[in-house]
Amino acid sequence: MLKDKGIGLPEKITIVQVGGSIERALKGDYQIDVKEILTESWQQTVKSRLAINLGLLFSLVLGMLVSFIASSYLGGIENVMADPQAGMLLNVVVTVAIWPFMAGVEMMGVQHAVGMKTNVKMTFSFLNRASWVVLCTLITSVLTSIGFQLFVLPGIFLAVTLSLTVPLVIEKKMMPMKAIILSMKTLRFKFFPILAIYSLLLSSILVLMVPFVLLLDSSIAPLGIVIFLIGISFIAPLFYNVKGILYREIFGISIATNDDINKPHNGGNSRSSDAGSGPNDTFSA
């Protein structure tokens, strides 16, 4: 028999689409419930914040190291601070260095949105898309900077509507300009609810900095630092989990599931609660 010879039964690979879709997103046919998204992202953060924090820590250390080395070639940190061109060049160098790894952190939030587990190794999982991720990040950074320089409101609009471009480049395997255009076209429909979510996250960081600033010059300054670090260890993963859920609700996430061919399938009726379960589920990107 096949089983006695160690030959496994054939498997059927099913692609399950969880959440929204590009077609519906282009029509604005999706809902953004601020309370539900924040509640779900908080639950994900409590369960799975370690991988994101370690990925962010690696990116931070790498960014600091690259900044130190690059600034020494640009005449020192004082010269970089005084020379806008040197500062811009340093920013480009750091972006090129860290964003291939930051992309992995972004995708951790996307995986959490469909109930999949992550680990710190995922920080290095998307280096094959590094060139497109870096190009996309540089373009969005330039556009957002121009928006803020011209007037604050265009900068805010671009910062919000371009916030999901990197997952599009990776999960949907889009070219940078296509991802940028699609993100702007779709997120504009729910600009204010998405802005409200990001504003609440930014406000939480500002509140977290209050004890840090108040205790900075006191004898118990280390207490303020500890409070800030503990708080940021929750808020930072919360931010990426929020982005993952937003991406799921707006664009949808494709998951490839390996099932025994003799097992019954639900086809297109699979729900997000089932898509991330089971040992044979794999992320399509």
Order of alpha helices (4+ residues) and beta strands (2+ residues): beta-alpha-alpha-alpha-alpha-alpha-alpha-alpha-alpha-alpha-alpha-alpha-beta-alpha-beta
